[in-house]
Amino acid sequence: MFKLIQQGQTIARRLYNNRIHIREDLALALQHAWTLPYLTSPWSAESLTRSELHPLSYNNWGDVINLSLQAMVPLERRTYSPGTLACYPEHYAVGAPREKWFFINGICTSPPVAILNGLELAKAFHRPIHLIHTPTSGVLWDLWDSMTARTLRKDGLLGRLAYDVVKEALRHHDKVVIVGHSQGTIVASYIARKLLKDKRYRHHAPKLEIYCIAGVADSFRVDPDLSAHFGRGVPYVEHFANGLDFFCRIGVLAHLDNTSGAVFVLPNRTGHLLNDHYIPGIWRGEYCNKRSRLYKYIDGNTPASNDYVQHNLNMDDDSADDEAANDDHAEAS
């Protein structure tokens, strides 16, 4: 009972301390609610990738029933892959990898959906994609977790495991790439902030590249000193957004002043699903006129060592310090 009282007091304190953020987010949600019907449209319009919503995209009807139940039934579940399971493209010759790619999923992502996403990313970039699977607890609890991570600054619930996986990969590889989708961009933002604060691993930050797709995060921090030294964002980050994607409109597109890195937008494009609405456009270079660094990885290619899009460092030192303080408070509680 005493523990429950303490938890209630912690939540109440967090709600009060972040009341301004809560009001802002509620106002954004109401302002852009008219775009909610576009989240899953167009449906299965691309032949380039397999749709998350099409039953034939999965191995069997058991997978379809599993993913449907996991999205609807509120139940705490364990991660299917803490960065261990890799999705490989066809005809891939396994060698000694100098780089490692991770995918961090969004909400309502059961293992079959995470694997489907990973396979489509592997096909697009012709590289193994390791899954850092954030399990779904059902749509309502997933939205609550996203809100506590973003609005209430309790990033540790989603990000600590992912950070541990990424920092170990940075030790052993020349380059580590994170592709985050939706809620996964909140986790990626936490990883970047945590890495820059970690004195033991901070020197690995120039090796980290983060690509945020359908970003719902309200900020993204890079290090101003390291960025000035290397002439690019450190860690390097790019964002891809559909202009009529509700979560982008309340996320990255509503917080450009707090978002470092190039933001590529297709203003009139709808949809929030990774396979259906983002990978094909990224594959064809439509978001960036084939300028982005992520596009230059397509089909197994590798960009030049100096082939970066000029970053915009929009966060001043004060806002970065505020985020660091929020992280410390979140982990302490």
N, C-alpha and C positions, 0 to 999 in steps of 0.2 A: 504493500500500500504506500509506504513512504517513497519507494522508487517511482510509483505512478504519479505521486504528488510532485516530485522533483521534475519529472518529465513534463507534466502539465505547466509548471512554472517556467521551465525552459522555453516551451513553445509560446507561452503568453509573452515572455520577455522578447523573444525573437520577433513575434508579430508586432509588438509595440515599437521595437527599435527600427523595424523596416516598414513602418506604416506608410511612409512616403512612397517607397517602392511599390507597395501593395496597391495604393491608390492609382499610381501611374500605370501599373500593369492592367488593372481593372478597366481604366479609361481606354487604354489601347485595345483591349479585347472587345469592348463595346463598339469602339470606333470602326474596327475592321471585321466585325462579326459577319458582315454581308458577304465576305469572301469564303466563309466556311463551306458552302456547298461545292466549291471548286477543289477541295482537298484531294479528292479521288478522281477528278476528271482532267483530261479525257481518260477513259478506261481502256486498257489494252490496245492503245492506238499505235504502238511502236512494234515493228517486226524485229528490231535490232536486239531487244532484250525480252526476257520472260517476265510477265506482269506478276506482281505480288498478289493480285486479286483473282487471277485465273487459276482454277483448280488443276488444269493440265500442266501448270508450271512445277508441280510437286510430284514426288515419286509415287504417291498413292493417296487414297481418300483418308487413310489414317492420319497422314500429315495435315490434310485440310481440316479434319475434325479437331486435331490437336491444337493447331494454331488458332482456330476459332474459339475453342474453349479457353485457351490461355488468355486471349484478348478480353474475354468477357468475365471470366470467373475471378474474383478478387482473392488471390492466394499468393503468399510469399514463396518464391521459387529461387533455386540456386542457378548461378551462371552455368551455361552449357560449355563455355570455352573461355577460360581466363587467359586468352592469348595463345592457347596451345593448338587449337584446331586450325589447319590451313586449308584454304580452297585453292586448288591448282587449275590453271588453264590447260586446255588440251595441247598435247604435243610439247609439253614444257620439259626441257632438259635440266634436271636438277644438278646444280653445281655448288661451289662454295659461295654462299651469298655474302655480298659486301653491304647489302641494304636489306631492310626488313620493313614490310608494310603491314599495318594494322587497320582493321575496320571496327569502329564503335557505332553501334546501331542506335536507332531511335526508339520511341515508345511502342508498346504492343508488339514487340518483336520476339516471337517464340523461336526455338532453334531452327525449325524448317525455313522460316522467313530469313533469319540471319544467314543461313547457309546459302539460300537463293541469292541474297544480296552479295555475299562474298564471291560466289561463282560468277556473277555478272561483272563484278569489279575485276576479278582475275582475268576474265575474257577480254575486257576492255583494255586493261593495262598489260596483259600477258605477263603477269607476275603472281607469285603466291600471295594470298591475302590471309593474314592471321586474324581470327575473330576474337575481339574482346567483347564478349556478349553480356550486355546488360539485360538481365531477365525481366520479363513482364510480370507484373502482379495484377494484371487487369487494367483496363483503360483508365479507370478512375484513380487507382493508386499510382499509376504511372504519371498521370497529370499532377497529382499531389507531390510526388518525388521531384518532378521537374520544377514545380513551383518552389519547393523548399530549397532546391539547389540554386535556382536563379534568383527568385524574389527574396527569399529568406536567407540566402547566402550559406546554405548548409551543403556545400559542394562535396564534402568528404563522403557522404553516403554513396554517391555514385562514382567518385573519382579515385579513391585511395587505392583500390585494387588495380585499376587501370594505370595509375602513376607508377606503382611498383613494377608492373610488367614493362612499361616503356623505358623506365630508367635503366633496367637491367639490359634491355636491348641496345640502348645507347652505349653501354660499356663495351659491347662486343661487335658493333657494326659501324661502318663508316657513315651510314645514313639511316635514319628511321623516319618513315612516312606514316602519318595518321590520316585516315579519311573518316570524318565524323559526319553522321547524318542526324538532323533534327536534335533530339535530346543528346545525342553523341557529341554535338558541338559544345554543349555545356561542360561535358566531361573533358573535352579537348582543351577548353579554356582553362579549366582547373589544372590540368596537367602542365600547361605552359606556365601558369603562375607559380605552381609548386616547384617546377624545375628551376625557375629563375631565383627562387628563394633558397634553394638547397645548395649549401656551400660545397658539398661533396660532389654534386653532379652538374652544377651550373655551367662548368666549362664544356659540357657536352651539348649545350643548347644550340650552337651553330649547326649541329648535325641533324636537328629535328625540323621536319617540314609537316605542316598541318593544313589540311584542305577541308573546309567546312561547307557542307551541302545542306541547303534548306535550314540554315542556322536559326535556332531559337535563342541562343545566348545573347545577353544584353551588353556584353563587353568582351574585348579580347586584348590581352596585354602582350606587348613585346618589350624587350629591354632597350631603352634608349641609348645606353652607352655601347652595348654590344652591336646594336644596329648601326650606330654611327661608325664604329670601327670596321665592320664588314661591308658597309654600303648597301645593306638590305635588312629587312626585318629579321630579328633573331629572337625566338625561332621564326622561321619563314612561314607565312600564312596567306592563304587565299580563300575567298568566300564566293559561293555560287547560289543565286537566289532567283526564284520565279516571282515576278512582281505581283501576282494574284494568289500567292501562297500565304494563307492566313498566318502561319507560324513565322514566316520570314517578315511579314508586315509588323508583327509585334516583337520580332527578334532583331536580326541584324539590320534590317532596313529602317527600323525605328530608332536605332542606336548607332548610327554611323559615326557620330562624334566620339564614341567610346570604343570604336572598333578599328584596330590596326590591321593593315593588309589590304590588298586590292579586293574590291567587291564587284563581282561581275553579275549583272542583272539582265534578265529578259523581261521587260516591263509588262507585257501583255500575256505572258505564259502562265497557265494555271497548273495546279497539282503539287502534291507534297511527297509522293512516293518516290523512292530512290530509283528503282528499276524503270517504272513507267514514265516518270516525269523529269528525271535529271540525267541519268547516265547517257541516254542517247544524244542529248544536246551537248554534253561535255565531250562525248566521243567525236562528234562532228565539229567541235570547236565553235559552236554557235554563241556561247555566252561571252566569249572573249576575242572573237575574230582570230582565233588560233594563236593568241598572244600569251595565254597563261602558261605557267610552268607545268601545271598539272596536265594540260593538253599535250605537252611535249613528251609525256610519258606514255601516251597512247600507243597501243600495238607493240609494246616492248621497247620503244625508243627511250633515249636518255637525253635530257637537256644538257646544255653546256654548263660548266661549273660557274659561269657568270651570267647565266640565262635566267634572271629573276625580273619580275615586274616590280617597278619602283614602288616601294611601300609607303603608306601614309601613316606616320606615327601621330595618332590623334589624341592619345592619352598623355596628359601631363604627369609630372612626378607626384603631384598631390593625389590624383585619382588612383594612380598605381599604388600608393601607400595605403589609401583607403581600402582597396581590394585586398591587399595583403593583410591588413588588420581584420577584415571580415573573414578571411580564410582562417586566421589564427583563432578567432572567436568560435567559428564553426567547428573546428577540430577539437577545441577544448571542451565544447559542450556535447 
